[in-house]
Structures are given as C-alpha cells and as structure tokens.
Amino acid sequence: MRAEALIDLAALRGNIAALRERVGSAGVMSVVKADAYGHGAIPCARAALAAGASWLGTATPEEALALRAAGIGPDQAPVLCWLWTPGGPWREAVAADLDITVSGLWALPHVLDAVRAVGRPARVQLKADTGLGRNGAQPHDWPELVAAARAAEAEGLIKVTGVWSHFACADEPGHPSVTAQLDAYRSALEIAEAAGLRPEVRHIANSPATLTLPESHFDLVRTGLAQYGLSPVPEVGSPADFGLRPVMSLVARVAQVKRVPRGHGVSYGLTYTTPGETTLALVPLGYADGIPRHASSTGPVWLADKWRTVAGRVAMDQFVVDLGGDAVEVGDQVVVFGPGDRGEPTAEDWARAAGTISYEIVTRIGARVPRRYLEDGG
C-alpha cells in the first residue's frame, strides 16, 4: 500500500486495563469522538468495551448514533453525546437510548419535545460550566436548569443519569483553575442533590486528570488520548511512565529514489536546497493525508534504520527526505510515527516538530489513509 495506519487493538485493550487499575472503583468512559481520535470508532469502541470500559462517549449525536447502528446496543454500553444544536437528531437519540447532554436551559425543551414524539423517556445528563467557558450551564443558570430537569424527571419524561463538567487546564498540574473547577463542580453537585437528583454517574476527569488528579475521579473518568496510548501531560510523563502504549503507527512506502547534485531545490518554494550531491526519497503522504504542513523541514521519519527529517515543504500528497549518502529502494517502508520501540519518531515528536499537540497529529490522519487493525499487536 501507498500508506496505512496500523491500529494495535491489543495495545488499546492494555491501555484500558491500565487506566481501570489506576482509577479503582470508578468506571471508565471510552471516548471515541472524531472517529476515535483518528483510530476508527467502531473497532476501538468494541475493543475498549471488551477490555472493561463501561461507557462510550462521543461529541456529536451522529457519532453516537453510528455506534448504535453498528450494533453496540444499550445492553452493551450507555453512550453519552454532548455537542448539540437546535435541529439536531433529538428524536433519534431518544429512540436509540442515548444519554443526551443538556448544557443549557435552551436544550431541555428540545429533549421533551422528542420524548413526547417518540413516546419514551430520555436519558439526560446535565453539564455544568465550572470555568472552561464552553458547553455547560453557568452557575447563575444552574439552579434553574436543575429544577427544570427534576420537574421533568418527576413527570416521568426524563431520567437524569449524570452530572458532569470538563477541565480547562488539567494538562497543567498545579494550575490554580483545577482546584477552582473542582470546588465549583462540587457546588453544582450539592445543588443537584438538594433538588432531589440522584444521578448514576458524576464525572469531570478527562485523560490528564485521570492520570494526575485522583480526587477528580468520582464515579467515572472520561479517557480519550490516554486510551490511545499517548500522554496528555508529556511534561510530566511519557506513555510508558503511565503504563500506556501508543496504538497508532503511520507507515508508507518510498515512491521514488533519485540522485541529485549539490544545490538542487526540493519541493514548493525551494526552501530547501541540497548541501551536496545526495539521494532524495519521495514519501507519498502529504497534508491531504494529515501530515502537518507546519512540520515542513522539521518533521521526522524513520527510514533505513535512521531518523530522517522532511526536506523542504510538505505538499498536499507527498514530501521528500534527503538521505545523504545512504541508499534505499522504491517500496522500502517509511515509519512516520509509531510507539518508538526501534527509535522511530512518535506522535509526540511530530507534535513538537509542528508546534502542536499529539491529539491533533493522530486525529488529523485522513480518510484516504486506510486503517489496518492488529488484534495481537503484530
């Protein structure tokens, strides 16, 4: 193949097991939004559930409905989705027994309309904005939202299954906002309890909080990046430090090899010229496949048992590597990133090269790169 992303499902299962051990009695929600951070939502969801994850989480309701359509039913796992807009698939979500996040007063009437149309109660989770400033009800709206949800619950229209929130800076251990958000979340829980709500799960911990903030675990943790074997806090520890293993490896095949003279320009803009007579290797991946253009002249690859660097600009479909005096053949494997076992670059190395985070590196790998799923880590 021109290129493929190898998805190590054995590593994913091992990561879920390591995370379950870390959080004790709390459950683990496997977050499979954005096609499981580029790894493939359906295979990864099934692997996570097999390893003991008790919930699934998605951003959009369409992502959650796709899990149900793939045969992951309510008897296998509750599925929470949280990014709603007016006109969304409210009725379909109620019919599929999804957990619908209500993040503000505007959303509850949409849920109730869907309940009356479908003829069955909805599972609802209330989200509090404890300081992130995105989704979630502000403290001044929270008591009214809680009261409205409790009234709907008393009528048998909904069941409030969860109360949750999300951290802004959990990936910066010691940041003062972390403690402030925990305090705000506890206050939101007290208001909900005083109103008579008894949710199944209370949750605020994302991957970094799961790994570094035990007091945030409550009943459930939401693991996204960590379950894919990448560290959400690379300044604190590597994946191995947390007992995790990267799940995705991105590989390609050399598409052309050529000798060129000294001073030969390479790729658009001719931002790189060869310092001497050399060999160039063409790698058939580009920014249309998810290779960051910001990593032009800095992105690392592993080729012929050495760490190499992108020469010049990353183009839409390809980039070039200067091999110096080394020889390769057309068809030789290029490891763009992997777990690092052989010295190859990791997704974190690419994140540093591109000035971004490893979340973006794996999530942006495009649909024209086929995924191959390895059950045994082979």
N, C-alpha and C positions, 0 to 999 in steps of 0.2 A: 504493500500500500504506500501511497504517497506519504501519508502520515496517519497516525492514530493515537488516541488517548487510551492508555491501558488503565483499567479501573480494578484495583485489587480489593475485591469484596471481603476477602479474609482479613485484610488489614482493617477494613471498616468495622467488621464484627469485633475484632480485637479492640479497636478504639472504643466502641460502645461498652464492651465489658470493662475496660479500664475506667471509663467515666462512671459507670454504675458503681464500681467499687469505691470510687472517690466520694460519691455523694451519699452513700449509706442507704438510709430508708427513703430518701427522695426518689421519685420517678425520673426517667429521662425522656424528654421530648426530642425526637429526631427531627431536625429542621431540614426540610427538603425543598425549600423555595428555590427559585431560579434554577430549576432542573437539578436540584441537589448540588448547588454551587458548581454547576457545570459537569457533575459526575453522572447524572442520569437519575431522575427522581424515582421511577418505579423500581429498578433493581436495587437502588440504595435504600429505599423505604423498606422493601422486603427483607434485605439483609439486616437492617437495623432492628426491625421487629423480631427477627429470628435470634438476634443477639440479646434481646431483653428490653429494648426500648418499649415504653408503654404508651406513648403518644406520638403523633406526627404533627408537624407544623408547616404551614405554607404562608406566604404573604397574601397571594390573591385567592379569591374563591375559585377561580378557574383552575388553578393548580390543585386545589383540594378536591374539586370535582373530578379531575383527571385521575387522582388516586382511587376514588370510589369506582370510576368507570373501569379501572384496571383490575377490579376485583378485591380491593382492600376495603372490606366492609366494616360496619360499626362493631361487629363482633370481634374483629381483629385489632382495631385501634380507633380511638377517637382522633379526629383530625381538626385542629384549630387553624382558622384563617383570619387574617386581621386587617387587610387593606381593602376597605370598602368605599364605594362611591354610590350616589343615587343612580338608580337604573341598573344596579348590579343584579346578579342571579340570586336574589333573596329566596325566591320560592324553591329553586332547585337546591339551594343549600339546606333549607329546612327539610325538604323531602329526602335528601341524602344523609340527614342526621349529622351534619357538620356542626362544629362549635363555632358560632358566629361571634366575632368580637364587636362589641358596641363601645365605641371610643368617644361618643358624644351624644348629647340629647337628640340631635337630628336623626340618629340611626335607629333608635328603638321603634318609632312608628313604622319604618320600613319592615322591620322584623315582624311586628304584629300584623301588618297587612298580609305578609307572606304566610303567617301562621293561620290566619282566617281563610286564606285561599287554598292552602294545602290541607287544612283540617287536622293538623297535629301540632303539638307544642314544639318550640325551638329550644335548642341548647345554646345558651348565651354566656359569653364571658365579658366581664366589664374591665376596661383598661383605664388606668389612672395615669395621667401625666404627672410624674413625680419630679420633673426637672429637665427631661430631654427636649421638650418643646415640639415634638412631632405628634403622632397619634396619642390619644388619651384625653380624658376629661380633666380640665383644670380643677384645682382644689375648690374654687368658688362654685363650680358646677357639679362637683362630685356628690354632695348630699342629695341634690335634686335627681340626678341620674340614678343613684342607688334607690331612692324612694320609688321612682317610677318603675324600675326593674322589679323591686319587691312587690309592688302592686300587681304587675303583670304576672308575676310568679304565683301570687295568691289566687289569681283568677284561673290558674292552670294553663296560661298561654305560653309561658317560658319556664325553663329551669336554668337558674344561674349556676353554671358549673365551675366558674373560675373568676378570680380577681387577679389582675396582673399588671405589670409595668415593665419598663425597659431602662437599662442604664445608659448614660451618656459617655462615661469615662471609666468603665470597669477595666478597660485595657491599659489604664494608667494607675496601677495600685498605689493607694495613698492619696489619690486626688480627693480634695475635700468634698466634691459633689457626690462621691459614692456614699459616704455616711449620711449626707443630707438627703439623698434619694431614699436610702433605706428607712430613715426616720419618716419621710413623707409617705412611703409605702405602708409602713406600719400604721400610720394615722388613717390612711384610706381603708385599711383592713378593719380597724376599730369602728369606723363609721358604717361599713358594710355589716359587720357583726351586730352592731347596735340596732340596725334596721331590720334584723332578722334573717339576713342572708347567711347560708351555710354552704359555701362553695366546695366542690370536690377537691379543687387544687388552687393553691396560691403560689404564684411564681413571678420572679423578677430576674433570676440569674440567667445570663447568656453564657457563651463559652468562656470568656475571661473570668467572669465571676464564678463560674463552676470550678475553675482551676485554682483561683486565688482567694475566694471570699466565702468560706463555709457558712457564715452566718446568713448568707443570702439564699441558701438552697431551699428553704421552706418545704413545700410538698413536691416540687417539680423543678427541674432545670431544663433550659432550652439549649441544646448543643447543636451549633451549626458548624463553624470552621473546625472546632476541635474534633468532631467525629470524623472529619475527612483527613485527620492526621496532621494538621498544620497548627502552629502555635499562634493564638491570638495575642499573646504577650511575648514576642520574641526577645524583648529586652530582659525578660525575667527568666525564660527557659525555652529550650528547643523542644520540638516534639518528643524526642527521646527522653528529655528530662521529665515529661509528664506521662510517660508510658504510652505515647502515641506514635503511629507510623503513617506517613503520607500515603494516600490512597491512589492518587492520580500520577501517572508518568506520561509525558508527552514525547513521542518519538517520531522521527521522519526518516526518509531515505534520501541520500545525496542524489540530486537530479543532474548535475553536470560537474565535471572537473576540468580545469584548463590552466595552462601555464601562461603567465603574462609577464611583461617586462617591468622594470622599475618605472615608477611614476604613472602607472596605469590607474585611471579613475575607476571607482566602484560605486554603482547604484546612483539613484537620483541625486542631483545637486553636486555630485562628485566631491562630497565632503570627506571622502577617504581616498587617498592615493597610495599605491603600494610603495613601501620604502626600499624595495629591491625586487629583483626577479623572484617570482613566487608562484605558488599554486593557489587557485581560488576554488572553493567548493560552493555549489549552489544548494541551498536548503529550501524546499518547496513549501514554505509556510510564510504567511505574512499577516498584516494587521486585519485582513478579512477573516483570518482563522483565529484571531485573538492575540497574536504576538504584538506587544505594545510598540507602537512607533516611537514612543518616548525612550525605548531601550536601544535606539539606533546607536551603533558604535560602543555600546556598553553591555548589551545582553549576552549572557554566557551560554555556551553549549558544550556538550561532551562528544568529541569526535576523535576516532583513532587513539583512544585511551589518553586524551589530553583535554584539559579545559581550554576552550577557544572563546573568542569574542566576536560578535557581529561586526563585520567590516562595513562601515557606511550606513546608509539609511535602510530601515525595514520598509519594504514596499508592500503593496496590497496582497501579493501572493507569494512572495519569496524574499529571502535575504541571503547574503554572501558571507562566507567565513574565509579569512586569509590563513592558509596552513603553513606559511613559511616554507621550509624545506621538506615538510612531511608529505607523504603520499597517501591518497585514499582512492577508492574506486567508486564509480557510479553504482548506487544501490547500497552502499555502506550505511549502517544505522547512525543517526544523529540523535542523541538524547538531549532534548531541550531542557527538560527538568524531570526529576524523579525523586526517590527517597534519599539519595545521597550516599548509598551504600558503596558505590565504586568511585566516589569522588565527584560524581556528576553534580551539576547545579541543582538546586531545589527551587520550588516556587518562591520561597523566601528570598533566595538570591536574585531571582528575576524581579521581585518586588523592589528590592534595594536598587537594582540597576535602573528601574523605570521610575523610581521615586514614588512608589505607591505601596499598597498592602497586598499580602498574599491572597486575600479574599478576591481581589479583582483579577489576579493572574489566572486562577483556576476558573472563575465564573465566566470570564470572557472568551474561553476557548469555544470557537464557533461550531455551528451545526454541521458544517461540511467536513469537520474532523470526526470520523467515526469513532465510537467508543467500543472497546473490546473488554468484556467482563471476565475477570480471572477469579474463579471460585477458590482456588487453593494457593493464591499468591505466586503462581508460577511465572 
